[in-house]
């Protein structure tokens, strides 16, 4: 938690940006795993509520009446029966005072506030939890199926504007989350070897996150089937000759990290693996040369796609004119996702508010019709203080190869005969978090997780001796 002046200033800025009406920011409730008393832990608070009201306790709602300049924290105090099980919990009034709010009320008062506000604008963000959807329906009479559509565009745009640019305080926490990410990924690099299971290594990675931070920023992706974008760890044994993808990050004091590394199970790449890996490495590092304020991240994405296409042509996997191939979306055979996404409190920062508002501006809109480009989460013009991911990849997806070959899609740009020989390859992804600076960009985190082939192989070799 930051000091109360931080939250006071944030709410004041939010009031200016939204202009009028009543803002309701819903905090999250405990989420049962399989019965009411067995909840997922730790509780994950709504990020926008945290940004403006700073408290992690469940069952809280922040209300900002712009017209009457009133700020309130609503919630019910914990009773003695709960204290027996959970220990002492500060009162709602105490929680409010910590973030510069002087007015509090029990949760039942929220209905009164909403009824009195009828005829004025009532602003809420798109809900993503069903209990909050039911609460909104009870308060405002809006069916859950209509709540995303009825959410306040003015509030969405204000929150996106404020949360997109990170303050030095926020960057410091993201850097610390990245340092936990370093410990997570180097733990994986220490443990990877033939005969251990994917689940074992991933479990150790998760343990590092839980011991050094609030836990995982997202479920760890760890798989020898790197061609599956979100491959969950299984009981499969790691096999010599394979490569494995580890995509993992931490949540450090409400701010996230997100890194991916691709590693050879035996600690040394084969020549074919190194050829593909080196292309991804070059694309990953190229971002540092071109990403800077005023540049559209969509343009950075397509610059990387052109570089990747040129290098894949050198290997005989692609052919034809590079610009035409990229315009046709042929590169999406290998890179079916975007170059990156916004980062911050959420690993896909603010994605729940609507990607069109978070990742794009009036000059950039996603092409939802083209495979691959429709998954570009971040295309907007970069600004100093933005934090985003740099995560190019090359994947060989057997079903996609078969589908495009059968239909002849982009056949003038793809060598399907050679692609057939890569169906057992898997995938490669290298990902780091970058900060847009005054003149360019830089990686976040005090230590770089090994990824250049020679340093990665040396790091793994040193530890495989033990």
PESULLIN-V677761 format. One record per helix or strand of 3 or more residues. SS is the DSSP state (alpha for helix, beta for strand). FROM is the first residue (numbers start at 0). LEN is the number of residues. If there is no record, write none. Layout:
ss=SS from=FROM len=LEN
ss=SS from=FROM len=LEN
This chain:
ss=alpha from=3 len=15
ss=beta from=21 len=5
ss=beta from=31 len=4
ss=alpha from=46 len=7
ss=beta from=60 len=5
ss=beta from=69 len=5
ss=alpha from=79 len=7
ss=alpha from=91 len=7
ss=beta from=102 len=3
ss=alpha from=108 len=8
ss=alpha from=129 len=11
ss=alpha from=143 len=7
ss=alpha from=152 len=12
ss=alpha from=167 len=24
ss=alpha from=197 len=15
ss=beta from=220 len=3
ss=beta from=242 len=6
ss=beta from=249 len=3
ss=beta from=258 len=6
ss=alpha from=270 len=20
ss=alpha from=296 len=18
ss=alpha from=321 len=7
ss=alpha from=329 len=4
ss=alpha from=350 len=3
ss=alpha from=354 len=4
ss=alpha from=372 len=3
ss=beta from=386 len=4
ss=beta from=392 len=3
ss=alpha from=397 len=10
ss=alpha from=415 len=5
ss=beta from=426 len=3
ss=beta from=430 len=6
ss=beta from=440 len=3
ss=alpha from=452 len=12
